[in-house]
Amino acid sequence: MSATKIVAVVGVTFVPSYPNNLHMLAQVANDMPGSEHLAVVLVRNPANPYDANAIEVHVPALGADMAMIGHVDRHNAARLAPLLDQGIRFHTSITGVRINPNHMDRPGIDVSISRVQAAAA
C-alpha cells in the first residue's frame, strides 16, 4: 500500500456499543476544525476466530468502552496484516460517518489509510 486508500469499516453494527458509539463518533468528527480528521488506530487481532488477518479499527477519542468501531474488510486486512506484523506504521483517520435515521442497520464509516514513510538513514 503506497498511496492513501479510503476503506469502509465493516461490522459496525456488531460492536457492543452500537449505535451509541456511532452517534458519538459522528458528533466528534463533525466538530473537528477545518480539514482535520479524527485519528483512528489499527489494532491487529490474529486470534480472531473468523479471520487470522483481522484488524480492528479503534477511535481513542471515544473512550475505552466505545473505542472499537469495527474492522478493516477482509480483502484489505489480508494486505495490511503482514505489514502491521512487521511493525510498519500507518496514518489512519476517519474521513466520513454516514447515519441514515431510516436505515440504522446500514451505517457507514470510511477511514483513510496511508503508510508512514520511514525517515531516511
Backbone as a printed PyTorch tensor [residue, N CA C, xyz], in Angstrom:
tensor([[[  0.8540,  -1.1680,   0.0000],
         [  0.0000,   0.0000,   0.0000],
         [  0.8950,   1.2250,   0.0000]],

        [[  0.9940,   1.9010,  -1.1110],
         [  1.9030,   3.0270,  -1.2210],
         [  1.1850,   4.3640,  -1.1750]],

        [[ -0.0540,   4.4280,  -1.5730],
         [ -0.7930,   5.6800,  -1.5880],
         [ -1.8880,   5.6340,  -0.5280]],

        [[ -2.5270,   6.7520,  -0.3370],
         [ -3.6460,   6.7960,   0.6010],
         [ -4.8130,   6.0160,   0.0240]],

        [[ -5.4180,   5.2220,   0.8660],
         [ -6.5520,   4.4010,   0.4540],
         [ -7.7100,   4.6730,   1.4020]],

        [[ -8.9020,   4.8480,   0.8450],
         [-10.1080,   5.0030,   1.6500],
         [-10.7520,   3.6270,   1.7640]],

        [[-10.9900,   3.2040,   3.0090],
         [-11.5070,   1.8690,   3.2810],
         [-12.7690,   1.9870,   4.1220]],

        [[-13.7870,   1.2240,   3.7680],
         [-15.0090,   1.1820,   4.5690],
         [-14.7890,   0.2640,   5.7590]],

        [[-15.2080,   0.7150,   6.9250],
         [-15.1350,  -0.1040,   8.1290],
         [-16.3230,  -1.0550,   8.0980]],

        [[-16.0640,  -2.3390,   8.3640],
         [-17.1300,  -3.3400,   8.3400],
         [-17.4390,  -3.8020,   9.7590]],

        [[-18.6120,  -4.4120,   9.9220],
         [-19.0100,  -4.9510,  11.2160],
         [-19.4110,  -3.8980,  12.2240]],

        [[-19.7400,  -2.7120,  11.7520],
         [-20.0710,  -1.5910,  12.6310],
         [-21.2510,  -1.9190,  13.5460]],

        [[-22.2570,  -2.5990,  13.0360],
         [-23.4510,  -2.8770,  13.8360],
         [-23.2520,  -4.0260,  14.8180]],

        [[-22.1270,  -4.7460,  14.7300],
         [-21.8750,  -5.8610,  15.6390],
         [-21.0820,  -5.4450,  16.8750]],

        [[-20.6360,  -4.2110,  16.9180],
         [-19.8780,  -3.7020,  18.0560],
         [-20.8570,  -3.4900,  19.2110]],

        [[-20.5200,  -3.9740,  20.4220],
         [-21.4560,  -3.8840,  21.5460],
         [-21.9750,  -2.4820,  21.8460]],

        [[-21.1920,  -1.4450,  21.6190],
         [-21.6350,  -0.0860,  21.9500],
         [-22.4450,   0.5820,  20.8320]],

        [[-22.7170,  -0.1590,  19.7410],
         [-23.5320,   0.3800,  18.6500],
         [-24.9770,   0.5130,  19.1260]],

        [[-25.7110,   1.5450,  18.7990],
         [-25.4240,   2.6880,  17.9250],
         [-24.8700,   3.9040,  18.6590]],

        [[-24.7750,   3.8220,  20.0050],
         [-24.2980,   4.9920,  20.7560],
         [-22.9260,   5.4490,  20.2840]],

        [[-22.0260,   4.4830,  20.0390],
         [-20.6750,   4.8620,  19.6120],
         [-20.7010,   5.5930,  18.2710]],

        [[-21.5880,   5.1820,  17.3910],
         [-21.6590,   5.8040,  16.0660],
         [-22.1630,   7.2450,  16.1540]],

        [[-23.1610,   7.4800,  17.0110],
         [-23.6670,   8.8440,  17.1800],
         [-22.5950,   9.7460,  17.7950]],

        [[-21.8700,   9.2130,  18.7830],
         [-20.8080,   9.9910,  19.4000],
         [-19.6990,  10.2520,  18.3860]],

        [[-19.3710,   9.2480,  17.5910],
         [-18.3420,   9.3840,  16.5660],
         [-18.7220,  10.4620,  15.5570]],

        [[-19.9600,  10.4520,  15.1160],
         [-20.4180,  11.4540,  14.1510],
         [-20.3120,  12.8530,  14.7430]],

        [[-20.6800,  13.0050,  16.0010],
         [-20.6080,  14.3180,  16.6430],
         [-19.1620,  14.7890,  16.7770]],

        [[-18.2720,  13.9030,  17.2460],
         [-16.8610,  14.2730,  17.3990],
         [-16.2480,  14.6050,  16.0390]],

        [[-16.5230,  13.7770,  15.0260],
         [-15.9720,  14.0070,  13.6870],
         [-16.4680,  15.3260,  13.1010]],

        [[-17.7410,  15.6390,  13.3230],
         [-18.2940,  16.8800,  12.7820],
         [-17.7510,  18.1090,  13.4830]],

        [[-17.2890,  17.9410,  14.7220],
         [-16.7520,  19.0680,  15.4830],
         [-15.2820,  19.3470,  15.1780]],

        [[-14.6640,  18.5140,  14.3540],
         [-13.2470,  18.6990,  14.0180],
         [-13.1010,  19.9790,  13.1920]],

        [[-12.0930,  20.7980,  13.5030],
         [-11.9230,  22.0490,  12.7670],
         [-11.4230,  21.8390,  11.3350]],

        [[-11.9390,  22.6430,  10.4450],
         [-11.4520,  22.6900,   9.0610],
         [-11.3150,  21.3460,   8.3900]],

        [[-10.1180,  21.0880,   7.8810],
         [ -9.8830,  19.8680,   7.1240],
         [ -9.2940,  18.7470,   7.9830]],

        [[ -9.2780,  18.9140,   9.3080],
         [ -8.7430,  17.8830,  10.1850],
         [ -9.6880,  16.6860,  10.2330]],

        [[ -9.0990,  15.5040,  10.4350],
         [ -9.8830,  14.2800,  10.5470],
         [ -9.5710,  13.6070,  11.8680]],

        [[-10.5260,  12.9070,  12.3970],
         [-10.3860,  12.2030,  13.6630],
         [ -9.4750,  10.9930,  13.4910]],

        [[ -8.4390,  10.9120,  14.3070],
         [ -7.4710,   9.8170,  14.2050],
         [ -8.0730,   8.5040,  14.6800]],

        [[ -7.6990,   7.4220,  13.9950],
         [ -8.0620,   6.0760,  14.4130],
         [ -6.7870,   5.2460,  14.4940]],

        [[ -6.8880,   4.1280,  15.1940],
         [ -5.7480,   3.2310,  15.3670],
         [ -6.1320,   1.8550,  14.8370]],

        [[ -5.2400,   1.2600,  14.0540],
         [ -5.4480,  -0.1030,  13.5690],
         [ -4.8180,  -1.0630,  14.5710]],

        [[ -5.6050,  -2.0320,  15.0260],
         [ -5.1470,  -2.9860,  16.0370],
         [ -5.2850,  -4.3960,  15.4790]],

        [[ -4.1540,  -5.0730,  15.3410],
         [ -4.1680,  -6.4550,  14.8480],
         [ -4.8110,  -7.3740,  15.8700]],

        [[ -5.5940,  -8.3390,  15.3820],
         [ -6.2080,  -9.3440,  16.2470],
         [ -6.0680, -10.7050,  15.5700]],

        [[ -4.8640, -11.2870,  15.5800],
         [ -4.6540, -12.5770,  14.9160],
         [ -5.4170, -13.7180,  15.5780]],

        [[ -5.9220, -13.5010,  16.7950],
         [ -6.6940, -14.5390,  17.4900],
         [ -8.1700, -14.5230,  17.1020]],

        [[ -8.5560, -13.6270,  16.2160],
         [ -9.9540, -13.5600,  15.7780],
         [-10.3390, -14.9030,  15.1600]],

        [[-11.4100, -15.5470,  15.6460],
         [-11.7800, -16.8770,  15.1460],
         [-12.2840, -16.8870,  13.7030]],

        [[-12.6180, -15.7250,  13.1570],
         [-13.1630, -15.6640,  11.8010],
         [-12.1280, -15.2750,  10.7560]],

        [[-11.0390, -14.6210,  11.1910],
         [-10.0410, -14.1520,  10.2360],
         [ -8.7170, -13.9090,  10.9550]],

        [[ -7.7100, -14.7020,  10.6510],
         [ -6.3890, -14.5470,  11.2820],
         [ -5.7210, -13.2340,  10.8950]],

        [[ -6.2000, -12.5790,   9.8190],
         [ -5.6680, -11.2790,   9.4030],
         [ -6.4750, -10.1130,   9.9770]],

        [[ -7.3630, -10.3890,  10.9100],
         [ -8.2830,  -9.3660,  11.4090],
         [ -7.5510,  -8.1350,  11.9260]],

        [[ -8.1100,  -6.9810,  11.5490],
         [ -7.5890,  -5.6940,  12.0130],
         [ -8.7780,  -4.8970,  12.5270]],

        [[ -8.7530,  -4.6030,  13.8130],
         [ -9.7990,  -3.7930,  14.4260],
         [ -9.5030,  -2.3190,  14.1900]],

        [[-10.5620,  -1.5220,  14.1240],
         [-10.4300,  -0.0740,  13.9810],
         [-10.9090,   0.5470,  15.2940]],

        [[-10.0050,   1.2820,  15.9510],
         [-10.3070,   1.9050,  17.2410],
         [-10.2180,   3.4240,  17.1270]],

        [[-11.0840,   4.1010,  17.8810],
         [-11.0650,   5.5620,  17.9600],
         [-10.8080,   5.9310,  19.4210]],

        [[ -9.5500,   6.1940,  19.7720],
         [ -9.2270,   6.5020,  21.1670],
         [-10.0480,   7.6600,  21.7430]],

        [[-10.4270,   8.6170,  20.9150],
         [-11.1580,   9.7900,  21.3890],
         [-12.5330,   9.4330,  21.9530]],

        [[-13.0470,   8.2400,  21.6430],
         [-14.3660,   7.8430,  22.1380],
         [-14.3080,   7.2500,  23.5400]],

        [[-13.1310,   6.9650,  24.0430],
         [-13.0070,   6.3410,  25.3630],
         [-12.9850,   4.8320,  25.2340]],

        [[-12.4980,   4.1780,  26.2670],
         [-12.2530,   2.7330,  26.2310],
         [-13.5010,   1.9140,  25.9230]],

        [[-14.6460,   2.2850,  26.4800],
         [-15.8560,   1.4780,  26.2990],
         [-16.4180,   1.5380,  24.8890]],

        [[-16.0790,   2.5710,  24.1360],
         [-16.6340,   2.7390,  22.8000],
         [-15.5650,   2.8060,  21.7210]],

        [[-14.3320,   2.5500,  22.0670],
         [-13.2210,   2.7850,  21.1490],
         [-13.2830,   1.9430,  19.8800]],

        [[-13.6170,   0.6390,  19.9830],
         [-13.6440,  -0.1750,  18.7650],
         [-14.9150,   0.1200,  17.9780]],

        [[-14.7190,   0.4520,  16.6900],
         [-15.8800,   0.7970,  15.8610],
         [-16.1430,  -0.2220,  14.7670]],

        [[-15.2550,  -1.1970,  14.5920],
         [-15.4440,  -2.2120,  13.5520],
         [-14.1060,  -2.7690,  13.1180]],

        [[-14.0800,  -3.3050,  11.9000],
         [-12.8810,  -3.9480,  11.3550],
         [-12.5840,  -3.4520,   9.9380]],

        [[-11.3240,  -3.5770,   9.5640],
         [-10.9460,  -3.3990,   8.1590],
         [-11.5060,  -4.6130,   7.4240]],

        [[-12.0420,  -4.4080,   6.2370],
         [-12.6150,  -5.5210,   5.4810],
         [-11.5630,  -6.5910,   5.1970]],

        [[-12.0310,  -7.8150,   4.9660],
         [-11.1700,  -8.9920,   4.8210],
         [-10.1030,  -8.8200,   3.7320]],

        [[-10.4740,  -8.2680,   2.5810],
         [ -9.5410,  -8.0960,   1.4750],
         [ -8.3770,  -7.1750,   1.8600]],

        [[ -8.7110,  -6.0030,   2.4020],
         [ -7.6670,  -5.0510,   2.7900],
         [ -6.8840,  -5.5430,   4.0030]],

        [[ -7.5400,  -6.2480,   4.9160],
         [ -6.8440,  -6.7910,   6.0810],
         [ -5.7830,  -7.8030,   5.6550]],

        [[ -6.0710,  -8.5920,   4.6340],
         [ -5.0870,  -9.5770,   4.1470],
         [ -3.8330,  -8.8840,   3.6240]],

        [[ -3.9870,  -7.6950,   3.0730],
         [ -2.8340,  -6.9470,   2.5650],
         [ -2.1110,  -6.1850,   3.6710]],

        [[ -2.8720,  -5.6560,   4.6360],
         [ -2.2880,  -4.8250,   5.6860],
         [ -1.6970,  -5.6160,   6.8520]],

        [[ -2.3040,  -6.7500,   7.1940],
         [ -1.8830,  -7.5090,   8.3810],
         [ -0.3880,  -7.8520,   8.3690]],

        [[  0.1480,  -8.3850,   7.2660],
         [  1.5860,  -8.7020,   7.2780],
         [  2.4540,  -7.4580,   7.4850]],

        [[  2.0200,  -6.3380,   6.9560],
         [  2.7770,  -5.0910,   7.1160],
         [  2.7370,  -4.6260,   8.5680]],

        [[  1.5530,  -4.6750,   9.1730],
         [  1.4420,  -4.3000,  10.5830],
         [  2.2690,  -5.2420,  11.4540]],

        [[  2.2410,  -6.5260,  11.1210],
         [  3.0200,  -7.5130,  11.8780],
         [  4.5210,  -7.2540,  11.7780]],

        [[  4.9530,  -6.6090,  10.6970],
         [  6.3690,  -6.2610,  10.5210],
         [  6.7260,  -4.9460,  11.2260]],

        [[  5.7270,  -4.3040,  11.8130],
         [  5.9800,  -3.0560,  12.5200],
         [  5.8390,  -1.8180,  11.6560]],

        [[  5.3620,  -1.9880,  10.4360],
         [  5.1640,  -0.8270,   9.5560],
         [  3.9780,  -0.0240,  10.0840]],

        [[  4.1520,   1.2750,  10.1180],
         [  3.1210,   2.1500,  10.6770],
         [  2.2980,   2.8100,   9.5790]],

        [[  1.0600,   3.1230,   9.9480],
         [  0.1380,   3.7760,   9.0220],
         [ -0.5000,   4.9660,   9.7070]],

        [[ -0.7530,   5.9980,   8.9250],
         [ -1.5390,   7.1410,   9.3910],
         [ -2.9790,   6.8310,   9.0130]],

        [[ -3.8670,   6.8410,   9.9980],
         [ -5.2590,   6.4940,   9.7360],
         [ -6.1850,   7.5110,  10.3840]],

        [[ -7.2570,   7.8360,   9.6770],
         [ -8.2240,   8.7860,  10.2210],
         [ -9.5940,   8.5670,   9.5890]],

        [[-10.6110,   9.0340,  10.2750],
         [-11.9900,   8.9540,   9.8000],
         [-12.1840,  10.0090,   8.7200]],

        [[-12.6920,   9.5960,   7.5760],
         [-12.9900,  10.5730,   6.5250],
         [-14.4880,  10.7570,   6.3400]],

        [[-15.2850,   9.8660,   6.9150],
         [-16.7260,  10.0070,   6.7840],
         [-17.5000,   9.0960,   7.7160]],

        [[-18.5930,   9.6270,   8.2440],
         [-19.5340,   8.8560,   9.0570],
         [-20.9050,   9.1000,   8.4640]],

        [[-21.5640,   8.0120,   8.0790],
         [-22.8950,   8.1320,   7.4740],
         [-23.9260,   7.4320,   8.3600]],

        [[-24.9110,   8.2060,   8.7760],
         [-26.0010,   7.6490,   9.5650],
         [-27.3000,   8.0840,   8.9070]],

        [[-28.1040,   7.1080,   8.5240],
         [-29.4130,   7.3950,   7.9530],
         [-30.4450,   6.9500,   8.9780]],

        [[-31.1810,   7.8820,   9.5790],
         [-32.1400,   7.5130,  10.6250],
         [-33.1830,   6.4950,  10.1550]],

        [[-33.4270,   6.4430,   8.8530],
         [-34.3980,   5.4810,   8.3220],
         [-33.7940,   4.0990,   8.0980]],

        [[-32.4620,   4.0080,   8.1490],
         [-31.7750,   2.7320,   7.9270],
         [-30.6140,   2.5950,   8.9040]],

        [[-30.9170,   2.5290,  10.2000],
         [-29.8720,   2.4090,  11.2120],
         [-29.0950,   1.1050,  11.0880]],

        [[-29.6400,   0.1600,  10.3260],
         [-28.9560,  -1.1190,  10.1330],
         [-27.8760,  -1.0280,   9.0540]],

        [[-27.7320,   0.1350,   8.4170],
         [-26.7400,   0.2950,   7.3500],
         [-25.8940,   1.5520,   7.5330]],

        [[-25.1910,   1.6500,   8.6700],
         [-24.3370,   2.8240,   8.8600],
         [-23.0690,   2.6990,   8.0210]],

        [[-22.3940,   3.7870,   7.8660],
         [-21.1430,   3.7570,   7.1150],
         [-20.0630,   4.5830,   7.7910]],

        [[-18.8760,   4.0190,   7.8300],
         [-17.7120,   4.7310,   8.3410],
         [-16.5840,   4.4660,   7.3540]],

        [[-15.9480,   5.5270,   6.9040],
         [-14.8080,   5.4040,   5.9980],
         [-13.5650,   5.9080,   6.7070]],

        [[-12.4650,   5.1970,   6.5110],
         [-11.1890,   5.6310,   7.0660],
         [-10.1690,   5.7620,   5.9480]],

        [[ -9.2760,   6.7030,   6.1370],
         [ -8.1620,   6.9240,   5.2240],
         [ -6.9460,   6.2210,   5.8280]],

        [[ -6.2670,   5.4260,   5.0150],
         [ -5.0800,   4.6980,   5.4800],
         [ -3.9290,   5.0170,   4.5420]],

        [[ -2.8340,   5.5140,   5.1210],
         [ -1.6360,   5.7590,   4.3090],
         [ -0.4110,   5.3480,   5.1230]],

        [[  0.5310,   4.7570,   4.4250],
         [  1.7450,   4.2730,   5.0670],
         [  2.6090,   5.4400,   5.5110]],

        [[  3.1300,   5.3500,   6.7280],
         [  4.0470,   6.3610,   7.2250],
         [  5.4150,   6.0360,   6.6720]],

        [[  6.0100,   6.9850,   5.9950],
         [  7.3250,   6.7560,   5.3920],
         [  8.4020,   6.7950,   6.4680]],

        [[  9.2910,   5.8370,   6.4130],
         [ 10.4060,   5.7740,   7.3570],
         [ 11.3570,   6.9280,   7.0820]],

        [[ 11.9530,   7.4310,   8.1380],
         [ 12.9260,   8.5230,   7.9980],
         [ 14.1670,   7.9940,   7.2860]],

        [[ 14.7530,   8.8250,   6.4610],
         [ 15.9650,   8.4320,   5.7270],
         [ 17.1160,   8.2430,   6.7050]],

        [[ 17.9040,   7.2060,   6.4580],
         [ 19.0320,   6.9090,   7.3610],
         [ 20.2430,   7.7320,   7.0290]]])
